[in-house]
Every structure is written in structure tokens, then in C-alpha cells.
Amino acid sequence: MSEHKTRPSLGLRRLWRALGPGITTGAADDDPSGVATYSIAGAQFGTHLLWLSWLTWPLMGTVQMMCARIGMVTDRGLAGAFRLKFPRWLVGLASLALLLANVINIGSDLAGMADAAEMLGWGSSHIYVTVFGVGIAIAAIRLRYHVIASVLKWLALILFAYIATAFIVKPDWSSVLHAAAIPQWPRNHDAWATVVAILGTTISPYLFYWQAGQEVEEATAKGRRLMRHHQQVPDEDIAFRRADVALGTLFSNIVMFFIILTTALTLGAHGITQITTTREAAEALRPLAGNAAYLLYSVGIIGTGLLAIPTLAGSAAYAFAETFDWAYGLDRKFRQATSFYAVFALAILAGASMDFMDIDPIKALFWTAVINGVLAPFLLVGVLLVASDRKLMQGQPSSRISRVCVAIATVFMFAAAIGLFVF
């Protein structure tokens, strides 16, 4: 009897310890620029786009799990796996495009965080762009992987602020569920462009690289990398990661749902549709939903930025390190992986410099969407080719149903890329 009682508890403890890369990657998807995209969707189109949350979850989940499997099975990040199948110049070109998009995204996220800090009465936004940027870069260089992973896992909890904010505005749940369950086809170019933006925000290239890179970091931190060489990954480990990724991507899409819902029932319902930044959304939210909603929304922006910026900078650093055969890893000291950390810090500092160059963050985010929209489907083709290669995947390729789901996501992303230029 006691044996049957201990086995489930041991399984739960193992699952909790296994949670990390999937949870943090999913949560990092809801960065300040993503919050702005979802807020604009709710303000302009009400609850009409809530249905996208249940469409993007399985697509995002299968893509991230495929990237996780590549990292677990090959003991390489995404760029390292691509190097086994594609020429270095092509992998390098993708890494450069990723870096450019991530720098712009980091700049936008730092601006959003700094605006939120200023709204909370913590000083000038220009000061906080520097404080947040330099602070995150120093922390990543000085702290080791297990500390960073633990901090990121707990930071993911800040996203509950957006769920709480939605309950504060007291929605009519029957009409909300009706809107979420029955898709409403976009009726004009603006609506189509918003759908494209949501898809691009949800299925983002930096998440692909970060997910695979974290699997290598996990194996290294737990001392499994050398032991697992030329050995298959236990099915149990893959099952735990699948649960981790499923929960992380579900959490990400639930947060997207509640941000759209909150802004739809407050800003959109009162005719406030022309918002372009998270600051405008928060300030408009205050008189309609009260100080509690305003504070939760603003604090959430800072928390999600602290979670997302290391992911954005780290994914570019992983890509460059594996493209050019540099030593890398958040468990290494600075002098052991100088080039890796240099790219990490450069991405953050370049993003921070945007605040002092009078660059319009919304126009910058448009170009991020263009780069990501063009890059993502081609990367997904590469992910599919690697994950289907039995030799490269050491006899553990992704399942047929996973490949079908990622193929569907690839078609959606190619349509999104075409849509970016059409709209």
C-alpha cells in the first residue's frame, strides 16, 4: 500500500524538477511587445480574436517540443543541429537575422519596462532602460545556469497578474466563452494584419533556439551530456519534457487570452481603440478598471521583460556560438566563453541604445515582425528536416503526428509572411 502511495508522489516531484525549459520558454513568449500586440488586438477588435488562443496553443506546443527533442537527442542547440544538415553560410545568415530581430525586440521590451517603472513612480524611463539592460547583462554573465533557470521559472508566475486583471473587470463569461469557441473570420486588412502579428508573436524564431539551447544546458548542468553520448534519451525524460512544454505553451496562450479579454472589455468597450504601446494601454485601463488592474498590468510588464530579455539575448548567443564553433553555455565563466557572452551583452546593449536614438518603437516592432515573419517558416522547414532525420536524431525522430502539426504551423507562418507584405 505504501509503495503505491510513494510512486505518484515521486513522479510528481520528478515532474516538478523537470519543469523549466518549457515553462520559461512559454512564459517568455508573453514579453512586453507581445503584451502590446495582444492589448491592441483586444482594444481594436474586442473579443473577436479570442479563438486564436486555442488555435496557437497546439501549433506552438508541437513546434517547441520538436525543438526540445532536437536538443535532447542530438546534444546540440538548433544552430548546431542545422550545421549537420546545411552549409555554414546559410546557418550564419539565419543567426544574423535572428540577432537583428532580437535586438529590436529587446529595445522595445526595455522601453516597455522602463515606461512601466516610470508609471509606478520609480523615476525617469531613460534611467531604467539603462538599469534594466545593464543589470540583466551582468546577472547573466555572473550567475550560473541553475540559478538563472530557477529565477526564470519563478518569474513566470508574474504572468498570473494578467489573469487576475481580467477577473477584476468582471466579464460575462457566457459571452466570453461563446466568442472563444466560435471563430470569427477577420473582415478587413487591419484584422488580418493583427492575426499575422499574433501568429508572429506566438511562434517566434528566438523561442526555437532558446528551447533547444536550454536542453543542452540542462543536460550539462545535470552531468548527463557525456553519459548520454551515443545513447538514446529515455522515453520517460521525453515524456516529462513534453508535459513541461505543454504546460508552458498552455500558460502562454492562456495569458494571451486574458490580456485580449481585459483590454476588449475595458478599452475596446469604451471606444479606446487607438493604442500603440503598453503605456497607453495601462494608462487607459486605470480609469476604467481601477488602480488594482493598472498596477497588476504595469508590474506584469516589468516581470515579463525580466523573463523575456535573457531569452532573446541568449537565443542569439546560442545561435552564433554554434554557427562559429565557439565555447558557450550559461554554466561557463566569462573567460571560458567570451564570444558567447559578448553576443549576449551586445544584443542587450544595442537594444538599450535604441531608447537614446529616437527610434519609433512601433515602427521598429513592425520590422521585427517582418524579419521574424520571413525567418520563421524557413526555420520551421529546417526543424522539420532535422527532426525527421533518423540518423541525425539517433533513431528517435519526432512522431508523424508532430511532424504533421509542425507542417501545418509552417504553412500558417508562410501565409503570415506573405500577409506581412500584402498588408
C-alpha positions as CSV (number, residue, x, y, z in Angstrom):
1,M,0.0,0.0,0.0
2,S,2.8,2.4,1.0
3,E,4.6,1.6,-2.3
4,H,1.6,2.7,-4.3
5,K,1.4,5.9,-2.4
6,T,5.0,6.9,-2.8
7,R,5.2,6.2,-6.6
8,P,2.8,9.0,-7.6
9,S,4.5,11.5,-5.2
10,L,7.9,10.6,-6.6
11,G,6.5,11.1,-10.1
12,L,5.1,14.5,-9.2
13,R,8.4,15.5,-7.6
14,R,10.3,14.4,-10.8
15,L,7.9,16.3,-12.9
16,W,8.4,19.5,-10.9
17,R,12.1,19.1,-11.1
18,A,11.8,18.5,-14.9
19,L,9.7,21.7,-15.3
20,G,11.9,24.6,-16.5
21,P,12.8,25.0,-20.2
22,G,9.2,24.5,-21.4
23,I,7.7,26.7,-18.7
24,T,10.2,29.6,-19.1
25,T,10.2,29.5,-22.9
26,G,6.4,29.6,-23.0
27,A,6.3,32.4,-20.5
28,A,9.0,34.4,-22.3
29,D,6.7,34.5,-25.3
30,D,4.4,36.9,-23.4
31,D,7.1,39.7,-23.4
32,P,6.2,43.4,-23.2
33,S,6.0,43.7,-27.0
34,G,3.7,40.6,-27.1
35,V,1.5,42.2,-24.3
36,A,1.3,45.3,-26.6
37,T,0.2,43.2,-29.6
38,Y,-2.5,41.4,-27.5
39,S,-3.7,44.7,-26.0
40,I,-4.1,46.3,-29.4
41,A,-6.0,43.2,-30.6
42,G,-8.4,43.5,-27.7
43,A,-8.8,47.2,-27.9
44,Q,-9.5,47.3,-31.7
45,F,-11.4,44.0,-32.2
46,G,-12.9,43.2,-28.9
47,T,-13.4,39.5,-28.1
48,H,-13.4,38.6,-31.9
49,L,-9.9,37.2,-31.8
50,L,-10.1,35.2,-28.6
51,W,-10.4,32.0,-30.6
52,L,-6.8,32.3,-31.7
53,S,-5.6,31.3,-28.3
54,W,-6.8,27.7,-28.7
55,L,-5.5,27.5,-32.3
56,T,-2.0,28.8,-31.5
57,W,-1.5,26.5,-28.4
58,P,-1.2,23.1,-30.2
59,L,0.9,24.7,-33.0
60,M,3.2,26.5,-30.6
61,G,3.4,23.4,-28.4
62,T,4.4,20.9,-31.2
63,V,7.0,23.4,-32.6
64,Q,8.6,23.9,-29.2
65,M,8.5,20.2,-28.4
66,M,10.2,19.4,-31.7
67,C,13.0,21.9,-30.9
68,A,13.3,20.4,-27.4
69,R,13.6,16.9,-28.8
70,I,16.3,18.0,-31.2
71,G,18.3,19.5,-28.3
72,M,17.8,16.4,-26.0
73,V,18.6,13.8,-28.7
74,T,21.5,15.5,-30.5
75,D,23.0,17.3,-27.5
76,R,23.2,20.3,-29.8
77,G,21.3,23.6,-30.0
78,L,19.3,24.4,-33.1
79,A,22.1,26.1,-35.0
80,G,24.4,23.1,-34.1
81,A,21.9,20.7,-35.5
82,F,21.4,22.8,-38.6
83,R,25.2,22.8,-39.1
84,L,25.0,19.0,-39.6
85,K,22.5,19.4,-42.5
86,F,23.0,22.8,-44.1
87,P,26.0,24.9,-45.1
88,R,27.6,27.2,-42.5
89,W,26.8,30.4,-44.5
90,L,23.1,29.6,-44.5
91,V,23.0,28.9,-40.8
92,G,25.1,32.1,-40.2
93,L,22.6,34.2,-42.3
94,A,19.7,32.9,-40.2
95,S,21.7,33.7,-37.0
96,L,22.3,37.2,-38.2
97,A,18.6,37.7,-39.0
98,L,17.7,36.4,-35.6
99,L,20.1,38.8,-33.9
100,L,18.8,41.8,-35.7
101,A,15.1,40.9,-34.9
102,N,16.0,40.2,-31.3
103,V,17.9,43.5,-30.8
104,I,14.8,45.4,-31.9
105,N,12.6,43.3,-29.7
106,I,14.9,43.8,-26.7
107,G,14.8,47.6,-27.3
108,S,11.0,47.6,-27.4
109,D,10.8,45.4,-24.3
110,L,13.3,47.6,-22.3
111,A,11.3,50.7,-23.3
112,G,8.1,49.0,-22.1
113,M,9.6,48.0,-18.8
114,A,11.1,51.5,-18.3
115,D,7.7,53.1,-19.1
116,A,6.1,50.8,-16.5
117,A,8.7,51.7,-13.9
118,E,8.1,55.4,-14.6
119,M,4.3,55.0,-14.3
120,L,4.8,53.3,-10.9
121,G,6.7,56.4,-9.8
122,W,10.2,54.9,-9.8
123,G,12.0,57.6,-11.8
124,S,12.8,58.5,-15.4
125,S,12.2,55.9,-18.0
126,H,15.6,56.7,-19.7
127,I,17.4,55.7,-16.5
128,Y,15.5,52.4,-16.2
129,V,16.3,51.4,-19.8
130,T,20.0,51.5,-18.7
131,V,19.4,50.0,-15.3
132,F,17.4,47.0,-16.6
133,G,19.7,46.5,-19.6
134,V,23.0,46.6,-17.8
135,G,21.6,44.7,-14.8
136,I,20.3,41.8,-16.9
137,A,23.5,41.5,-18.9
138,I,25.7,41.5,-15.7
139,A,23.4,38.9,-14.0
140,A,23.6,36.6,-17.0
141,I,27.4,36.7,-17.0
142,R,27.9,36.3,-13.3
143,L,25.2,33.8,-12.3
144,R,25.4,30.1,-13.3
145,Y,22.8,28.3,-15.3
146,H,20.9,26.6,-12.4
147,V,20.4,29.9,-10.7
148,I,19.2,31.6,-13.9
149,A,16.9,28.7,-14.7
150,S,15.4,28.9,-11.2
151,V,14.9,32.6,-11.3
152,L,13.3,32.4,-14.7
153,K,10.9,29.7,-13.5
154,W,9.7,31.8,-10.6
155,L,9.5,34.9,-12.8
156,A,6.9,33.0,-14.9
157,L,4.5,33.4,-12.0
158,I,4.3,37.1,-12.7
159,L,2.1,36.3,-15.7
160,F,-0.8,35.5,-13.2
161,A,-1.1,39.3,-12.9
162,Y,-2.8,39.4,-16.3
163,I,-5.2,36.6,-15.4
164,A,-6.0,38.4,-12.1
165,T,-6.6,41.7,-14.0
166,A,-9.2,40.0,-16.2
167,F,-11.2,38.9,-13.2
168,I,-11.1,42.4,-11.8
169,V,-13.2,43.7,-14.7
170,K,-15.9,41.0,-14.1
171,P,-16.6,39.7,-17.6
172,D,-19.8,38.0,-18.7
173,W,-18.4,34.5,-19.0
174,S,-21.1,33.1,-21.2
175,S,-20.5,35.6,-24.0
176,V,-16.7,35.3,-23.5
177,L,-16.9,31.5,-24.0
178,H,-19.1,32.0,-27.0
179,A,-16.6,34.3,-28.6
180,A,-13.7,32.0,-27.8
181,A,-15.5,28.9,-29.1
182,I,-16.8,30.2,-32.4
183,P,-14.1,31.7,-34.7
184,Q,-14.9,35.0,-36.4
185,W,-13.2,35.4,-39.7
186,P,-11.2,38.7,-40.0
187,R,-13.2,41.1,-42.1
188,N,-10.7,43.7,-43.1
189,H,-7.0,44.3,-43.7
190,D,-6.4,45.6,-40.1
191,A,-7.9,42.5,-38.6
192,W,-5.8,40.3,-40.9
193,A,-2.6,42.2,-40.0
194,T,-3.4,41.7,-36.3
195,V,-3.8,37.9,-36.8
196,V,-0.4,37.9,-38.6
197,A,1.1,39.8,-35.7
198,I,-0.3,37.4,-33.1
199,L,1.0,34.4,-35.0
200,G,4.4,36.0,-35.4
201,T,4.5,36.9,-31.7
202,T,3.4,33.4,-30.6
203,I,5.5,31.2,-32.9
204,S,8.8,33.2,-32.8
205,P,12.3,32.1,-34.0
206,Y,14.0,33.1,-30.8
207,L,11.9,30.6,-28.9
208,F,13.1,27.8,-31.2
209,Y,16.7,28.5,-30.5
210,W,16.2,29.1,-26.8
211,Q,14.3,25.8,-26.2
212,A,16.9,23.6,-27.9
213,G,19.7,25.5,-26.2
214,Q,18.1,25.0,-22.8
215,E,18.0,21.3,-23.3
216,V,21.8,21.2,-23.8
217,E,22.2,23.4,-20.7
218,E,20.0,21.1,-18.7
219,A,22.0,18.0,-19.7
220,T,25.3,19.7,-19.0
221,A,24.1,21.0,-15.6
222,K,22.9,17.6,-14.6
223,G,26.1,15.8,-15.8
224,R,24.2,13.8,-18.4
225,R,25.7,15.0,-21.6
226,L,28.8,12.8,-21.6
227,M,27.0,9.8,-20.2
228,R,24.3,10.1,-22.9
229,H,26.8,10.2,-25.8
230,H,25.7,7.7,-28.5
231,Q,22.8,6.6,-26.2
232,Q,19.1,7.2,-26.6
233,V,17.3,9.6,-24.4
234,P,15.0,7.6,-22.0
235,D,11.3,7.8,-23.1
236,E,10.5,9.0,-19.6
237,D,12.7,12.1,-20.0
238,I,11.0,12.9,-23.2
239,A,7.6,12.4,-21.6
240,F,8.4,14.8,-18.8
241,R,9.7,17.4,-21.3
242,R,6.5,17.0,-23.3
243,A,4.5,17.8,-20.2
244,D,6.8,20.8,-19.4
245,V,6.4,22.2,-22.9
246,A,2.6,21.5,-23.0
247,L,2.2,23.4,-19.7
248,G,4.4,26.2,-20.7
249,T,2.8,26.8,-24.0
250,L,-0.7,26.4,-22.5
251,F,0.2,29.0,-19.9
252,S,1.4,31.4,-22.6
253,N,-1.8,31.1,-24.6
254,I,-4.0,31.5,-21.5
255,V,-2.2,34.7,-20.7
256,M,-2.7,35.9,-24.3
257,F,-6.4,35.1,-23.9
258,F,-6.8,37.1,-20.7
259,I,-4.8,40.1,-22.0
260,I,-7.1,40.3,-25.1
261,L,-10.1,39.8,-22.9
262,T,-9.1,42.5,-20.4
263,T,-8.5,45.2,-23.0
264,A,-11.5,44.2,-25.0
265,L,-13.9,44.7,-22.0
266,T,-12.3,47.9,-20.9
267,L,-10.6,49.8,-23.7
268,G,-12.5,48.4,-26.6
269,A,-15.9,48.5,-24.9
270,H,-15.3,52.3,-24.2
271,G,-14.2,53.1,-27.8
272,I,-10.5,53.5,-26.9
273,T,-9.0,51.6,-29.9
274,Q,-6.0,53.8,-30.9
275,I,-3.3,52.5,-28.6
276,T,0.2,51.8,-29.8
277,T,2.2,51.0,-26.6
278,T,1.7,49.1,-23.3
279,R,2.0,52.5,-21.5
280,E,-1.0,53.8,-23.4
281,A,-2.9,50.6,-22.6
282,A,-2.1,50.8,-18.9
283,E,-3.0,54.5,-18.6
284,A,-6.3,54.0,-20.4
285,L,-7.0,50.9,-18.2
286,R,-6.7,52.9,-14.9
287,P,-9.9,55.0,-15.0
288,L,-11.9,52.1,-16.5
289,A,-10.8,49.2,-14.3
290,G,-9.3,50.9,-11.2
291,N,-5.8,51.1,-9.6
292,A,-5.5,47.4,-8.9
293,A,-5.8,46.5,-12.6
294,Y,-3.5,49.3,-13.5
295,L,-0.8,48.1,-11.0
296,L,-1.1,44.5,-12.0
297,Y,-0.8,45.3,-15.7
298,S,2.2,47.6,-15.1
299,V,4.1,45.2,-12.8
300,G,3.4,42.4,-15.2
301,I,5.2,44.3,-18.0
302,I,8.4,44.6,-15.8
303,G,8.3,40.9,-14.8
304,T,7.7,39.6,-18.3
305,G,10.6,41.8,-19.6
306,L,12.9,40.4,-17.0
307,L,11.9,36.9,-18.2
308,A,12.0,37.6,-21.9
309,I,15.2,39.7,-22.4
310,P,17.6,36.9,-21.3
311,T,15.7,34.6,-23.7
312,L,16.0,37.0,-26.6
313,A,19.7,37.7,-26.0
314,G,20.5,34.1,-25.1
315,S,18.9,32.6,-28.2
316,A,21.1,34.9,-30.4
317,A,24.2,34.0,-28.4
318,Y,23.5,30.2,-28.7
319,A,22.9,30.6,-32.5
320,F,26.2,32.5,-33.1
321,A,28.2,30.2,-30.8
322,E,27.2,27.0,-32.6
323,T,27.4,28.6,-36.0
324,F,31.0,29.6,-35.5
325,D,32.1,26.8,-33.1
326,W,32.6,29.0,-30.0
327,A,32.6,27.7,-26.5
328,Y,29.2,28.5,-24.9
329,G,26.9,27.9,-22.0
330,L,25.5,29.8,-19.1
331,D,27.4,27.5,-16.8
332,R,30.7,28.7,-18.1
333,K,32.6,31.7,-16.7
334,F,33.1,34.8,-18.9
335,R,36.7,34.0,-19.7
336,Q,35.7,30.4,-20.8
337,A,33.0,31.7,-23.3
338,T,34.0,35.3,-24.0
339,S,32.5,35.4,-27.5
340,F,29.2,33.8,-26.4
341,Y,28.7,36.3,-23.6
342,A,29.9,39.2,-25.8
343,V,27.0,38.5,-28.2
344,F,24.6,38.2,-25.2
345,A,25.7,41.6,-23.8
346,L,25.9,43.2,-27.2
347,A,22.3,42.3,-28.0
348,I,21.0,43.8,-24.8
349,L,23.2,47.0,-25.0
350,A,22.3,47.5,-28.7
351,G,18.6,47.2,-27.7
352,A,19.0,49.7,-24.9
353,S,20.7,52.2,-27.2
354,M,17.5,52.4,-29.3
355,D,16.0,54.4,-26.4
356,F,18.6,57.2,-27.0
357,M,18.4,57.2,-30.8
358,D,14.8,58.5,-31.0
359,I,13.7,55.3,-32.8
360,D,9.9,54.8,-33.0
361,P,9.3,51.5,-31.1
362,I,6.2,50.7,-33.0
363,K,7.9,51.0,-36.4
364,A,10.8,49.1,-35.0
365,L,8.5,46.3,-34.0
366,F,7.0,46.2,-37.5
367,W,10.4,45.5,-38.9
368,T,10.9,42.8,-36.2
369,A,7.7,41.2,-37.4
370,V,8.9,41.4,-41.0
371,I,12.2,39.7,-40.1
372,N,10.6,37.1,-37.9
373,G,7.7,36.5,-40.3
374,V,10.2,35.8,-43.1
375,L,12.7,33.8,-41.0
376,A,10.2,31.6,-39.0
377,P,8.8,29.5,-41.8
378,F,12.2,28.7,-43.3
379,L,13.5,27.8,-39.9
380,L,10.5,25.5,-39.4
381,V,11.3,23.7,-42.6
382,G,14.9,23.2,-41.2
383,V,13.5,22.0,-37.9
384,L,11.2,19.5,-39.7
385,L,14.1,18.2,-41.9
386,V,16.4,17.7,-38.8
387,A,13.6,16.2,-36.6
388,S,12.7,13.7,-39.4
389,D,16.3,12.5,-40.0
390,R,16.6,9.1,-38.2
391,K,20.4,9.1,-38.3
392,L,20.9,12.6,-37.0
393,M,18.2,12.0,-34.4
394,Q,19.9,8.7,-33.3
395,G,16.8,6.6,-34.0
396,Q,14.5,9.0,-32.1
397,P,12.9,11.2,-34.7
398,S,9.7,13.2,-34.0
399,S,6.5,11.3,-34.4
400,R,4.4,11.5,-37.5
401,I,1.6,13.5,-35.8
402,S,4.2,16.0,-34.5
403,R,5.6,16.4,-38.0
404,V,2.1,17.0,-39.4
405,C,1.3,19.6,-36.8
406,V,4.6,21.5,-37.4
407,A,4.0,21.3,-41.1
408,I,0.6,23.0,-40.5
409,A,2.4,25.6,-38.4
410,T,4.9,26.1,-41.2
411,V,2.1,26.7,-43.8
412,F,0.5,29.2,-41.4
413,M,3.8,31.0,-41.0
414,F,4.4,31.1,-44.7
415,A,0.9,32.6,-45.1
416,A,1.8,35.1,-42.3
417,A,5.0,36.1,-44.1
418,I,3.1,36.7,-47.3
419,G,0.4,38.6,-45.3
420,L,3.1,40.9,-43.9
421,F,3.9,42.2,-47.4
422,V,0.3,42.2,-48.6
423,F,-0.9,44.3,-45.7
